[in-house]
Amino acid sequence: MTRHLRQARQAVSLVVLSLRDMLASVGPVLFLALALLAAAYWWLDPQPPRSVVLATGPADSAYAEFGQRYAQALAKDGIRVQLLTTDGPAGNLDALRRGRADVAFVRGGSADMDGEASKGIMSLGALFYEPLWLFYRPAALTSQGGKAPTKGKPAATADARMTSLSQLRGLRVNLDQRGSGVPALMDRLLQANNLMSNEIIASEMAPDAAAQALQEGRIDALVLMTAPESPVVQRLVQQPGILLAELPQADALARRFPFLQTVTLPRGMVDLARDLPPEDIGLLAATTALLTRDDTHPALRQLFAQAAQQIHGGSGWFNGTRDFPNTRTSELPVSPEGDRAINGTPPIYQRYLPFWASNLLERMWLVIGGLIVLLLPLSRVVPPLYTYRVRRRVFRWYERLRQVEAHMEDGDAETSELLNELDELDRVAAQITVPLAHADELYALRNNIEKTRRRLLARDQGSPKLN
């Protein structure tokens, strides 16, 4: 039992010593690799901030609804999206410029986009159409080409249809809030129709209040530019006594204003059972993009671009499946993250790894590859270093053996003293543990100790030396 226990202890001791030697040999290489990785991690900063600000425009708008969806999508990856309320696309763009927001919904034509790129603003892709909705009460029109009804006299029949912006002359029209950009756009459209803004009775109420006023007859028409998901649009397109104006000159206006294009609301798109609308309606629309700053963390830009695929990739009132997001209608250069999410194929590891791991791999793959190339030649020093450490446990005792031989040759020490020194060396050698691959070196040491002892005894007896 004692013999087995001793053998077990020797085996454990051998394993521990081998591991220690291996770690000591690999340690310098590992330390260098970890130091380089830590420096690269600090320099590249691969992990994004845990919070990001998204400018969404007015509360209860389509932008606000989309903002909630983005917040839910990014929350799955541990990113908190703070929704910043503004007065509209112009306010969103201003928040982006001033650094109050990291990402924002901005409608095409909201500003001089050629100058935005030089201000460090880029696009993550175009997201959806925002049509110019012109809702009106047919009763406010007359059959004489758009004159407002005389006060106190009955209005024209409800069959009157608006076919031109010039019919707004003299009507009470709400042009949306100033921050929405709609008043400035309508000024340009009205001027194109030889209609001055002072020829209509304009107001700038919020969409909800304007919709209520239109239903109650306090205004004759309202204009707003928003996505079909807007609660105001959803309500008015189904409201009896209120019609959506079609602009037969939409193509001409789109040619004059390049940031606008024509879209069609198909018949029955709103409600098939009620056949709403009863016919195709041509509208003007701008494209809204998701803009960001160039100093926004690349990982956040990637998350927003990927979320846009899920949120805006389906079919809608004015687009088919996968028409959005796109890079074709973006007025600004699209960031690499947006272009890769829209036009590229996501790496396979993103399907299986959590966000933090896939992001770390994506940001640092070049560094990791460089380290592998660097460590391959460095790893060649590990086996010789390991061999040196193992052999050193044996060779370190040759110094004492050489000293014994020197004393023996000089004759300046007693034989008994030298024999005691050799016995001590033999006891030490018997306790040295080395891997089997180096056992021959240990036995060579013990054999050399024995040879020295025999030579010492032969000299002391005056007999020939034994080899």
Backbone hydrogen bonds, N-H to C=O, Kabsch-Sander energy under -0.5 kcal/mol:
donor,donor_aa,acceptor,acceptor_aa,energy
5,L,1,M,-2.2
6,R,2,T,-2.4
7,Q,3,R,-2.2
8,A,4,H,-2.3
9,R,5,L,-2.4
10,Q,6,R,-2.3
11,A,7,Q,-2.3
12,V,8,A,-2.6
13,S,9,R,-2.8
14,L,10,Q,-2.4
15,V,11,A,-2.2
16,V,12,V,-2.6
17,L,13,S,-2.5
18,S,14,L,-2.4
19,L,15,V,-2.6
20,R,16,V,-2.4
21,D,17,L,-2.6
22,M,18,S,-2.6
23,L,19,L,-2.9
24,A,20,R,-2.5
25,S,21,D,-1.9
26,V,22,M,-2.8
27,G,23,L,-2.3
30,L,26,V,-2.7
31,F,27,G,-3.2
32,L,28,P,-2.2
33,A,29,V,-2.4
34,L,30,L,-3.0
35,A,31,F,-2.4
36,L,32,L,-2.3
37,L,33,A,-2.5
38,A,34,L,-2.7
39,A,35,A,-2.3
40,A,36,L,-2.5
41,Y,37,L,-2.8
42,W,38,A,-2.3
43,W,39,A,-2.2
44,L,40,A,-3.1
45,D,41,Y,-2.1
52,V,80,R,-2.2
54,L,52,V,-0.5
54,L,82,Q,-3.0
55,A,53,V,-0.5
55,A,103,V,-2.6
56,T,54,L,-0.5
56,T,84,L,-2.7
57,G,84,L,-0.8
61,S,58,P,-1.2
65,E,61,S,-1.9
66,F,62,A,-2.6
67,G,63,Y,-2.6
68,Q,64,A,-1.8
69,R,65,E,-1.4
70,Y,66,F,-2.3
71,A,67,G,-2.3
72,Q,68,Q,-2.1
73,A,69,R,-2.3
74,L,70,Y,-2.7
75,A,71,A,-1.5
76,K,72,Q,-0.7
76,K,73,A,-0.7
77,D,74,L,-1.2
78,G,75,A,-1.6
79,I,74,L,-2.2
80,R,50,R,-2.9
80,R,78,G,-0.5
81,V,79,I,-0.6
82,Q,52,V,-3.2
82,Q,80,R,-0.6
83,L,81,V,-0.6
84,L,54,L,-2.9
84,L,82,Q,-0.6
85,T,83,L,-0.6
86,T,57,G,-0.8
90,A,179,G,-1.5
91,G,179,G,-0.6
92,N,88,G,-2.3
93,L,89,P,-2.6
94,D,90,A,-2.1
95,A,91,G,-2.3
96,L,92,N,-1.9
97,R,93,L,-2.4
98,R,94,D,-2.3
99,G,96,L,-0.8
100,R,95,A,-1.8
101,A,95,A,-1.5
102,D,53,V,-2.0
103,V,53,V,-1.9
104,A,291,L,-2.3
105,F,55,A,-1.6
106,V,104,A,-0.6
106,V,289,A,-2.4
108,G,287,T,-1.9
110,S,107,R,-1.6
113,M,111,A,-1.3
115,G,112,D,-1.1
116,E,112,D,-0.6
117,A,113,M,-1.0
119,K,116,E,-1.2
120,G,117,A,-1.4
121,I,116,E,-1.4
122,M,292,T,-2.8
123,S,333,P,-2.5
124,L,290,L,-2.9
126,A,326,N,-3.0
127,L,288,T,-3.5
128,F,288,T,-1.1
130,E,286,A,-3.3
132,L,284,L,-3.4
133,W,131,P,-1.0
133,W,224,L,-2.9
134,L,132,L,-0.5
135,F,133,W,-0.6
135,F,222,L,-2.0
136,Y,243,L,-2.2
137,R,220,D,-2.1
140,A,137,R,-2.4
141,L,138,P,-1.8
145,G,142,T,-0.7
146,G,142,T,-0.9
153,K,150,T,-2.3
156,A,139,A,-0.6
156,A,141,L,-0.9
160,A,157,T,-1.7
163,T,161,R,-0.6
167,Q,164,S,-1.5
168,L,165,L,-1.9
169,R,166,S,-1.4
170,G,199,E,-2.9
171,L,168,L,-2.4
173,V,171,L,-0.9
173,V,201,I,-2.0
174,N,221,A,-2.3
175,L,173,V,-0.5
175,L,203,S,-3.3
180,S,177,Q,-1.4
181,G,178,R,-1.6
182,V,177,Q,-0.5
185,L,181,G,-1.8
186,M,182,V,-3.1
187,D,183,P,-2.0
188,R,184,A,-1.5
189,L,185,L,-2.2
190,L,186,M,-3.1
191,Q,187,D,-2.1
192,A,188,R,-1.7
193,N,189,L,-0.8
193,N,190,L,-0.8
194,N,191,Q,-1.9
195,L,190,L,-2.7
199,E,196,M,-1.9
200,I,197,S,-1.2
201,I,171,L,-2.6
202,A,200,I,-1.2
203,S,173,V,-1.8
210,A,206,A,-2.8
211,A,207,P,-2.6
212,Q,208,D,-2.0
213,A,209,A,-2.3
214,L,210,A,-2.4
215,Q,211,A,-2.1
216,E,212,Q,-1.8
217,G,213,A,-0.5
217,G,214,L,-0.9
218,R,213,A,-2.3
219,I,213,A,-1.0
220,D,172,R,-2.2
221,A,172,R,-1.9
222,L,135,F,-2.5
223,V,174,N,-2.8
224,L,133,W,-2.0
226,T,131,P,-1.1
226,T,224,L,-0.5
230,S,227,A,-2.0
234,Q,230,S,-2.5
235,R,231,P,-1.6
236,L,232,V,-2.5
237,V,233,V,-2.3
238,Q,235,R,-0.8
239,Q,236,L,-1.4
242,I,239,Q,-1.4
243,L,136,Y,-2.6
245,A,134,L,-3.1
245,A,243,L,-0.6
246,E,162,M,-0.7
247,L,282,G,-1.5
250,A,247,L,-1.9
253,L,249,Q,-2.3
254,A,250,A,-2.4
255,R,251,D,-1.7
256,R,252,A,-1.6
257,F,253,L,-2.2
260,L,257,F,-2.3
261,Q,285,A,-2.4
263,V,283,L,-2.6
265,L,281,I,-3.1
268,G,277,P,-2.0
269,M,266,P,-1.9
270,V,276,L,-1.3
271,D,276,L,-2.2
275,D,271,D,-0.6
275,D,272,L,-0.7
276,L,271,D,-2.6
281,I,265,L,-1.9
283,L,263,V,-3.1
285,A,261,Q,-2.5
286,A,130,E,-2.0
287,T,259,F,-0.5
288,T,128,F,-2.7
289,A,106,V,-2.6
290,L,125,G,-2.0
291,L,104,A,-2.7
291,L,289,A,-0.8
292,T,122,M,-2.9
293,R,102,D,-1.3
294,D,120,G,-2.5
296,T,293,R,-1.3
300,L,297,H,-0.8
301,R,297,H,-2.0
302,Q,298,P,-2.3
303,L,299,A,-2.2
304,F,300,L,-2.5
305,A,301,R,-2.3
306,Q,302,Q,-2.4
307,A,303,L,-2.5
308,A,304,F,-2.2
309,Q,305,A,-1.1
310,Q,306,Q,-1.1
311,I,307,A,-2.5
312,H,308,A,-2.6
313,G,309,Q,-0.7
316,G,319,N,-2.6
322,R,313,G,-2.8
323,D,320,G,-1.8
326,N,126,A,-1.5
330,S,327,T,-0.5
335,S,123,S,-3.0
339,D,335,S,-2.6
340,R,336,P,-2.4
341,A,337,E,-2.1
342,I,338,G,-2.2
343,N,339,D,-2.9
344,G,339,D,-0.7
344,G,340,R,-1.2
350,Q,347,P,-1.3
351,R,348,I,-1.3
352,Y,348,I,-0.5
352,Y,349,Y,-0.8
353,L,349,Y,-2.5
358,S,354,P,-2.7
359,N,355,F,-2.9
360,L,356,W,-1.9
361,L,357,A,-2.4
362,E,358,S,-2.4
363,R,359,N,-2.6
364,M,360,L,-1.8
365,W,361,L,-1.0
368,I,364,M,-2.9
369,G,365,W,-2.7
370,G,366,L,-2.3
371,L,367,V,-2.5
372,I,368,I,-2.2
373,V,369,G,-2.1
374,L,370,G,-2.2
375,L,371,L,-3.2
376,L,372,I,-1.7
378,L,374,L,-1.1
379,S,375,L,-2.6
380,R,377,P,-1.1
381,V,378,L,-1.7
382,V,379,S,-1.2
385,L,381,V,-1.9
386,Y,382,V,-2.7
387,T,383,P,-2.7
388,Y,384,P,-2.5
389,R,385,L,-2.1
390,V,386,Y,-2.1
391,R,387,T,-2.7
392,R,388,Y,-2.0
393,R,389,R,-0.8
393,R,390,V,-0.8
394,V,391,R,-1.1
395,F,391,R,-3.3
396,R,392,R,-1.7
397,W,394,V,-1.5
398,Y,395,F,-1.3
399,E,396,R,-0.6
401,L,397,W,-1.8
402,R,398,Y,-2.5
403,Q,399,E,-1.8
404,V,400,R,-2.0
405,E,401,L,-2.1
406,A,402,R,-2.3
407,H,403,Q,-2.4
408,M,404,V,-2.3
409,E,405,E,-2.4
410,D,406,A,-2.2
411,G,407,H,-1.9
412,D,407,H,-0.9
418,L,414,E,-2.0
419,L,415,T,-2.7
420,N,416,S,-2.3
421,E,417,E,-1.8
422,L,418,L,-2.3
423,D,419,L,-2.7
424,E,420,N,-2.4
425,L,421,E,-2.2
426,D,422,L,-2.3
427,R,423,D,-2.3
428,V,424,E,-2.4
429,A,425,L,-2.6
430,A,426,D,-1.9
431,Q,427,R,-0.9
431,Q,428,V,-0.9
432,I,428,V,-0.6
432,I,429,A,-0.9
434,V,432,I,-0.5
438,H,435,P,-1.9
439,A,436,L,-1.5
441,E,438,H,-0.6
442,L,438,H,-1.1
443,Y,439,A,-2.5
444,A,440,D,-1.9
445,L,441,E,-1.6
446,R,442,L,-2.2
447,N,443,Y,-2.3
448,N,444,A,-2.3
449,I,445,L,-2.2
450,E,446,R,-2.0
451,K,447,N,-2.2
452,T,448,N,-2.2
453,R,449,I,-2.0
454,R,450,E,-2.2
455,R,451,K,-2.3
456,L,452,T,-2.2
457,L,453,R,-2.4
458,A,454,R,-2.4
459,R,455,R,-2.3
460,D,456,L,-2.0
461,Q,457,L,-1.7
462,G,458,A,-0.6
462,G,459,R,-0.7
463,S,458,A,-2.1
